[in-house]
Amino acid sequence: MRLYHLDLLAYTGKLEKEKMGFCIKCGHALAEGAHFCGNCGVPIGEVHIEPEQRKTVYDGELHKCPNCAEILNSFMLSCPSCGYELRGAKGASIVKEFTEKLEKIEKTREVSKRDFFTGILTVLDEEKLNKTDEGKINLIRSFSIPNTKEDILEFMILAASNIDLKLYGKENTAGINSPQRSISDAWLAKFEQAYEKAKFSFYGYRDFMNIKEIYEKKMIQLEEEKRRKKNSERNSIILLVVIFVVLIILGLLQEYFSL
């Protein structure tokens, strides 16, 4: 009977301990019916969460006017706040180095001997891709599009100026497989790639509108040249059909009157 009484007391104490519980913050045992922890004062039944502080992370460079510390946007020649003239700005070195590499490759182009009478240098075998053309095409295709708005805009201007619209229009006499067309195609592909990167990276920025304007203007011109060529080819076909029909009619008339 005594052992039963002891077991009952132990079981009752265990229930009381489980019922009593512990503080979720400091682990201190809680008294039955307590509303606050007697050790740390945290309310019973509430989850204590340490407030998480937000962190500010700065990325990239912030350009400011050296005179008044006004924040400057890309391509500004003077401070919009104080009028301070900005000089010594770093140029688009990536695009500049790329241009210098192209010029270096172009200097390796094989040319014939100088004609002493005319003083003109004639290029050997212009209708086939040579090592110089292949080198320029490979360099253009492998060029890594820059990350800054300034460099992308600089490259867009460079690429647009090297896309020869005549090679896509009715005035093209070199053919779609000519070296000139192949180089222009390489510029066009990289031009579109640069625009897509700018649209993904800087869409919504004011500077992006300059890039978008260059792209849309060039693509409109390109589509107009292709449309003119298509219309010219269609007109040529119609003209040939008309001439053929006229010749047939003249032949029939001649045969009729000869009877």
C-alpha positions in Angstrom: 0.0 0.0 0.0 2.9 2.3 0.8 4.6 1.6 -2.4 1.4 2.3 -4.3 1.2 5.6 -2.5 4.7 6.6 -3.4 4.2 5.7 -7.1 1.1 7.8 -7.1 2.9 10.8 -5.7 5.7 10.4 -8.2 3.3 10.2 -11.1 1.4 13.2 -9.8 4.6 15.2 -9.5 5.5 14.2 -13.1 2.2 15.5 -14.3 2.6 18.7 -12.4 6.1 19.2 -13.9 4.8 18.6 -17.4 1.9 20.9 -16.7 4.2 23.5 -15.3 6.4 23.7 -18.4 9.5 25.9 -19.0 10.1 29.3 -20.4 10.7 29.3 -24.2 13.3 32.0 -23.9 15.5 31.1 -20.9 14.4 27.6 -20.1 13.5 28.4 -16.5 10.8 26.3 -14.9 7.4 28.0 -14.8 5.1 27.9 -11.8 1.6 26.7 -12.3 -0.8 29.5 -13.3 2.1 31.9 -13.9 1.6 34.5 -16.7 5.2 35.6 -16.8 8.5 33.9 -16.5 10.0 34.5 -13.0 13.5 34.6 -14.4 13.4 36.8 -17.6 9.9 38.2 -17.5 8.7 37.0 -20.9 4.9 36.5 -21.1 3.8 32.9 -21.0 2.4 31.6 -24.3 4.0 34.3 -26.5 6.8 33.5 -28.8 9.8 35.7 -28.3 11.5 36.6 -31.5 14.5 38.8 -31.6 13.9 41.7 -34.0 15.8 41.1 -37.3 17.5 44.2 -38.5 17.4 45.0 -42.2 20.8 45.4 -43.8 21.5 47.9 -46.6 23.8 46.6 -49.3 25.4 49.0 -51.7 26.5 47.8 -55.2 28.2 49.6 -58.0 29.7 53.1 -58.2 27.9 56.3 -57.4 29.2 59.3 -59.4 28.9 62.7 -57.8 29.8 66.2 -58.8 33.3 67.2 -57.3 32.0 70.7 -56.7 28.6 70.2 -55.0 28.3 66.4 -54.6 25.2 66.2 -56.8 24.5 62.7 -58.1 25.4 62.5 -61.8 23.8 60.3 -64.4 25.6 58.8 -67.3 27.0 60.9 -70.2 26.6 64.2 -68.4 29.0 66.9 -69.5 28.2 69.3 -66.7 26.5 69.2 -63.3 22.8 69.9 -63.5 22.8 71.5 -60.1 25.8 73.9 -60.1 26.8 73.8 -63.7 30.3 72.5 -63.0 32.0 71.3 -66.2 33.0 67.7 -66.0 36.3 67.0 -67.6 38.7 64.1 -67.6 36.0 61.5 -67.7 37.2 58.0 -68.4 36.4 56.8 -71.8 34.8 53.5 -72.9 38.1 51.7 -72.6 36.6 48.3 -73.4 35.1 49.5 -76.7 38.3 51.4 -77.5 40.5 48.3 -77.0 38.1 46.3 -79.2 38.3 48.9 -81.9 42.1 48.9 -81.7 42.1 45.1 -82.1 39.9 45.4 -85.2 42.3 47.9 -86.7 45.3 45.7 -86.0 43.6 42.8 -87.8 42.7 45.0 -90.8 46.4 46.0 -91.2 47.2 42.3 -91.8 45.1 42.3 -95.0 47.0 41.0 -97.9 47.3 43.5 -100.7 48.8 43.5 -104.2 51.8 45.6 -105.1 51.3 49.3 -105.6 50.4 50.4 -109.0 52.9 53.1 -109.8 50.7 54.8 -112.4 47.6 55.2 -110.3 48.9 54.7 -106.8 45.9 52.5 -105.9 46.1 49.4 -103.7 43.9 46.6 -104.9 42.7 43.9 -102.6 43.4 40.3 -103.6 40.4 38.1 -104.2 37.7 40.3 -102.8 34.9 37.8 -103.3 36.3 35.2 -100.9 36.8 35.3 -97.1 40.5 35.6 -96.3 42.3 35.3 -93.0 41.7 39.0 -92.3 38.0 38.8 -92.8 37.8 35.6 -90.7 39.8 37.2 -88.0 37.5 40.3 -87.8 34.3 38.1 -87.8 35.7 35.9 -85.0 36.7 38.9 -83.0 33.2 40.5 -83.4 31.4 37.3 -82.5 33.5 36.6 -79.5 33.4 40.1 -78.1 31.9 40.1 -74.6 29.1 42.7 -74.2 30.1 45.3 -71.5 28.1 45.7 -68.3 27.9 49.5 -68.0 25.4 51.7 -69.7 28.1 53.9 -71.1 30.1 51.1 -72.7 26.9 49.4 -74.1 25.8 52.7 -75.7 29.3 53.2 -77.1 29.3 49.8 -78.6 25.8 50.2 -80.0 26.9 53.3 -81.9 30.0 51.5 -83.2 28.0 48.4 -84.3 25.3 50.5 -85.9 27.9 52.4 -88.0 29.4 49.1 -89.3 26.1 47.5 -90.4 26.1 48.3 -94.1 22.4 48.6 -95.1 23.2 48.5 -98.8 24.2 44.9 -98.5 20.7 44.0 -97.5 18.9 46.1 -100.1 18.5 46.1 -103.9 21.8 47.9 -104.4 23.7 44.8 -103.1 25.8 43.3 -105.9 28.2 41.4 -103.8 25.8 38.6 -102.7 24.8 37.2 -99.3 28.0 35.1 -99.0 30.4 38.0 -99.7 33.0 39.0 -97.1 31.4 42.4 -96.7 28.0 40.8 -96.0 29.5 38.2 -93.6 31.2 40.9 -91.6 28.0 43.1 -91.6 26.0 40.0 -90.4 28.5 39.6 -87.5 28.0 43.2 -86.5 24.2 42.9 -86.7 24.1 39.8 -84.5 26.3 41.5 -81.9 24.2 44.7 -82.2 21.0 42.7 -81.3 22.8 40.9 -78.5 23.9 44.2 -76.9 20.4 45.6 -77.1 18.9 42.5 -75.4 21.5 42.8 -72.6 20.7 46.5 -72.2 17.0 45.7 -72.1 17.4 43.1 -69.5 19.8 45.1 -67.3 18.7 48.7 -67.7 15.1 48.6 -68.7 13.3 51.5 -67.1 16.4 53.7 -66.8 16.5 57.0 -68.6 19.7 56.1 -70.3 18.1 53.0 -71.8 16.0 55.2 -74.0 19.1 56.3 -75.9 20.1 52.7 -76.5 16.6 51.8 -77.6 16.4 54.7 -80.0 19.6 53.7 -81.7 18.4 50.1 -82.0 14.9 50.8 -83.3 16.2 53.4 -85.8 18.7 50.9 -87.3 16.2 48.1 -87.4 13.6 50.2 -89.2 16.2 51.2 -91.8 17.2 47.6 -92.2 13.6 46.5 -92.7 13.0 49.3 -95.3 16.1 48.1 -97.3 14.8 44.5 -97.2 11.4 45.6 -98.3 12.8 47.7 -101.1 14.8 44.8 -102.3 11.8 42.5 -102.2 9.7 45.0 -104.1 12.4 45.4 -106.6 12.7 41.7 -107.2 8.9 41.4 -107.5 8.8 44.3 -110.0 11.6 42.7 -112.0 9.6 39.4 -112.2 6.5 41.2 -113.2 8.4 43.1 -115.9 9.9 39.9 -117.3 6.4 38.3 -117.4 5.0 41.4 -119.2 7.8 41.3 -121.8 7.3 37.6 -122.3 3.6 38.0 -122.9 4.2 41.0 -125.3 6.7 38.9 -127.3 4.2 36.1 -127.5 1.4 38.5 -128.7 3.7 40.1 -131.3 4.7 36.6 -132.5 1.0 35.7 -132.9 0.2 38.9 -134.7 3.1 38.5 -137.0 2.0 35.0 -137.8 -1.6 36.1 -138.3 -0.7 38.9 -140.8 1.7 36.7 -142.7 -1.2 34.4 -143.7 
